[in-house]
Amino acid sequence: MGAMTKIRITDADKVVTMDADRREIAAADVVIEDGVIVSVGASVDGHEYDDTIDARGCVVTPGLV
């Protein structure tokens, strides 16, 4: 089994969720572990990530395929 990867998309101007309510969250981060979205919301520091993507000035739509 391969190593787990943990990616953080940080400082998005807006995150548009794909949940039933299609929530829009301002100034949010998205954390992905092994290809699965595990967290959407306020910035969380103090964790180690394999990669960090700076999304300032962007709208992020996690789960949109």
Rosetta constraint file for C-alpha pairs under 8 A:
AtomPair CA 4 CA 33 HARMONIC 6.93 0.50
AtomPair CA 4 CA 34 HARMONIC 5.67 0.50
AtomPair CA 5 CA 33 HARMONIC 5.64 0.50
AtomPair CA 5 CA 34 HARMONIC 5.20 0.50
AtomPair CA 5 CA 35 HARMONIC 7.96 0.50
AtomPair CA 5 CA 49 HARMONIC 7.67 0.50
AtomPair CA 5 CA 50 HARMONIC 6.03 0.50
AtomPair CA 6 CA 31 HARMONIC 7.14 0.50
AtomPair CA 6 CA 32 HARMONIC 5.68 0.50
AtomPair CA 6 CA 33 HARMONIC 4.46 0.50
AtomPair CA 6 CA 34 HARMONIC 6.51 0.50
AtomPair CA 6 CA 48 HARMONIC 7.98 0.50
AtomPair CA 6 CA 49 HARMONIC 5.12 0.50
AtomPair CA 6 CA 50 HARMONIC 5.35 0.50
AtomPair CA 6 CA 51 HARMONIC 6.94 0.50
AtomPair CA 7 CA 31 HARMONIC 5.73 0.50
AtomPair CA 7 CA 32 HARMONIC 5.09 0.50
AtomPair CA 7 CA 33 HARMONIC 6.45 0.50
AtomPair CA 7 CA 49 HARMONIC 5.56 0.50
AtomPair CA 7 CA 50 HARMONIC 5.82 0.50
AtomPair CA 7 CA 51 HARMONIC 4.95 0.50
AtomPair CA 7 CA 52 HARMONIC 5.81 0.50
AtomPair CA 7 CA 53 HARMONIC 7.73 0.50
AtomPair CA 8 CA 29 HARMONIC 6.91 0.50
AtomPair CA 8 CA 30 HARMONIC 5.77 0.50
AtomPair CA 8 CA 31 HARMONIC 4.55 0.50
AtomPair CA 8 CA 32 HARMONIC 6.40 0.50
AtomPair CA 8 CA 49 HARMONIC 6.55 0.50
AtomPair CA 8 CA 51 HARMONIC 6.46 0.50
AtomPair CA 8 CA 52 HARMONIC 4.80 0.50
AtomPair CA 8 CA 53 HARMONIC 6.25 0.50
AtomPair CA 9 CA 29 HARMONIC 5.50 0.50
AtomPair CA 9 CA 30 HARMONIC 5.05 0.50
AtomPair CA 9 CA 31 HARMONIC 6.37 0.50
AtomPair CA 9 CA 52 HARMONIC 5.83 0.50
AtomPair CA 9 CA 53 HARMONIC 4.67 0.50
AtomPair CA 9 CA 54 HARMONIC 6.12 0.50
AtomPair CA 9 CA 55 HARMONIC 6.34 0.50
AtomPair CA 10 CA 28 HARMONIC 6.82 0.50
AtomPair CA 10 CA 29 HARMONIC 4.53 0.50
AtomPair CA 10 CA 30 HARMONIC 6.63 0.50
AtomPair CA 10 CA 43 HARMONIC 7.05 0.50
AtomPair CA 10 CA 52 HARMONIC 6.99 0.50
AtomPair CA 10 CA 53 HARMONIC 6.08 0.50
AtomPair CA 10 CA 54 HARMONIC 5.22 0.50
AtomPair CA 10 CA 55 HARMONIC 5.67 0.50
AtomPair CA 10 CA 56 HARMONIC 7.46 0.50
AtomPair CA 11 CA 27 HARMONIC 5.61 0.50
AtomPair CA 11 CA 28 HARMONIC 5.67 0.50
AtomPair CA 11 CA 29 HARMONIC 5.80 0.50
AtomPair CA 11 CA 43 HARMONIC 7.31 0.50
AtomPair CA 11 CA 54 HARMONIC 6.41 0.50
AtomPair CA 11 CA 55 HARMONIC 5.51 0.50
AtomPair CA 11 CA 56 HARMONIC 5.22 0.50
AtomPair CA 12 CA 26 HARMONIC 7.46 0.50
AtomPair CA 12 CA 27 HARMONIC 5.48 0.50
AtomPair CA 12 CA 28 HARMONIC 5.48 0.50
AtomPair CA 12 CA 29 HARMONIC 6.32 0.50
AtomPair CA 12 CA 54 HARMONIC 7.50 0.50
AtomPair CA 12 CA 55 HARMONIC 4.57 0.50
AtomPair CA 12 CA 56 HARMONIC 5.02 0.50
AtomPair CA 12 CA 57 HARMONIC 6.59 0.50
AtomPair CA 12 CA 58 HARMONIC 5.53 0.50
AtomPair CA 12 CA 59 HARMONIC 6.07 0.50
AtomPair CA 12 CA 60 HARMONIC 6.44 0.50
AtomPair CA 13 CA 26 HARMONIC 5.73 0.50
AtomPair CA 13 CA 27 HARMONIC 4.87 0.50
AtomPair CA 13 CA 28 HARMONIC 6.96 0.50
AtomPair CA 13 CA 55 HARMONIC 7.33 0.50
AtomPair CA 13 CA 56 HARMONIC 5.89 0.50
AtomPair CA 13 CA 57 HARMONIC 5.57 0.50
AtomPair CA 13 CA 58 HARMONIC 5.59 0.50
AtomPair CA 13 CA 59 HARMONIC 5.91 0.50
AtomPair CA 14 CA 24 HARMONIC 6.49 0.50
AtomPair CA 14 CA 25 HARMONIC 5.51 0.50
AtomPair CA 14 CA 26 HARMONIC 4.39 0.50
AtomPair CA 14 CA 27 HARMONIC 5.74 0.50
AtomPair CA 14 CA 28 HARMONIC 6.48 0.50
AtomPair CA 14 CA 58 HARMONIC 6.95 0.50
AtomPair CA 14 CA 59 HARMONIC 4.88 0.50
AtomPair CA 14 CA 60 HARMONIC 6.36 0.50
AtomPair CA 15 CA 24 HARMONIC 5.59 0.50
AtomPair CA 15 CA 25 HARMONIC 5.08 0.50
AtomPair CA 15 CA 26 HARMONIC 6.41 0.50
AtomPair CA 15 CA 27 HARMONIC 7.66 0.50
AtomPair CA 15 CA 28 HARMONIC 6.30 0.50
AtomPair CA 15 CA 29 HARMONIC 7.81 0.50
AtomPair CA 15 CA 59 HARMONIC 5.76 0.50
AtomPair CA 15 CA 60 HARMONIC 4.73 0.50
AtomPair CA 15 CA 61 HARMONIC 5.86 0.50
AtomPair CA 15 CA 62 HARMONIC 7.54 0.50
AtomPair CA 16 CA 22 HARMONIC 6.50 0.50
AtomPair CA 16 CA 23 HARMONIC 5.92 0.50
AtomPair CA 16 CA 24 HARMONIC 4.49 0.50
AtomPair CA 16 CA 25 HARMONIC 6.49 0.50
AtomPair CA 16 CA 59 HARMONIC 7.24 0.50
AtomPair CA 16 CA 60 HARMONIC 6.25 0.50
AtomPair CA 16 CA 61 HARMONIC 5.01 0.50
AtomPair CA 16 CA 62 HARMONIC 7.29 0.50
AtomPair CA 17 CA 22 HARMONIC 5.22 0.50
AtomPair CA 17 CA 23 HARMONIC 5.34 0.50
AtomPair CA 17 CA 24 HARMONIC 6.28 0.50
AtomPair CA 17 CA 25 HARMONIC 7.89 0.50
AtomPair CA 17 CA 61 HARMONIC 6.05 0.50
AtomPair CA 17 CA 62 HARMONIC 6.32 0.50
AtomPair CA 17 CA 63 HARMONIC 7.53 0.50
AtomPair CA 18 CA 22 HARMONIC 5.35 0.50
AtomPair CA 18 CA 23 HARMONIC 7.55 0.50
AtomPair CA 18 CA 61 HARMONIC 7.34 0.50
AtomPair CA 18 CA 62 HARMONIC 7.04 0.50
AtomPair CA 18 CA 63 HARMONIC 6.20 0.50
AtomPair CA 18 CA 64 HARMONIC 6.85 0.50
AtomPair CA 19 CA 23 HARMONIC 7.01 0.50
AtomPair CA 25 CA 41 HARMONIC 6.95 0.50
AtomPair CA 27 CA 42 HARMONIC 7.07 0.50
AtomPair CA 27 CA 43 HARMONIC 7.98 0.50
AtomPair CA 28 CA 40 HARMONIC 6.84 0.50
AtomPair CA 28 CA 41 HARMONIC 4.81 0.50
AtomPair CA 28 CA 42 HARMONIC 4.96 0.50
AtomPair CA 28 CA 43 HARMONIC 6.04 0.50
AtomPair CA 29 CA 39 HARMONIC 7.81 0.50
AtomPair CA 29 CA 40 HARMONIC 5.77 0.50
AtomPair CA 29 CA 41 HARMONIC 5.41 0.50
AtomPair CA 29 CA 42 HARMONIC 5.95 0.50
AtomPair CA 29 CA 43 HARMONIC 5.32 0.50
AtomPair CA 29 CA 44 HARMONIC 7.71 0.50
AtomPair CA 30 CA 37 HARMONIC 7.19 0.50
AtomPair CA 30 CA 38 HARMONIC 7.79 0.50
AtomPair CA 30 CA 39 HARMONIC 5.64 0.50
AtomPair CA 30 CA 40 HARMONIC 4.58 0.50
AtomPair CA 30 CA 41 HARMONIC 6.69 0.50
AtomPair CA 30 CA 62 HARMONIC 7.71 0.50
AtomPair CA 31 CA 37 HARMONIC 6.01 0.50
AtomPair CA 31 CA 38 HARMONIC 5.78 0.50
AtomPair CA 31 CA 39 HARMONIC 5.05 0.50
AtomPair CA 31 CA 40 HARMONIC 6.58 0.50
AtomPair CA 32 CA 36 HARMONIC 5.32 0.50
AtomPair CA 32 CA 37 HARMONIC 4.43 0.50
AtomPair CA 32 CA 38 HARMONIC 5.64 0.50
AtomPair CA 32 CA 39 HARMONIC 7.17 0.50
AtomPair CA 33 CA 37 HARMONIC 6.50 0.50
AtomPair CA 33 CA 38 HARMONIC 6.58 0.50
AtomPair CA 37 CA 62 HARMONIC 7.53 0.50
AtomPair CA 37 CA 63 HARMONIC 7.77 0.50
AtomPair CA 55 CA 59 HARMONIC 7.63 0.50
AtomPair CA 55 CA 60 HARMONIC 7.66 0.50
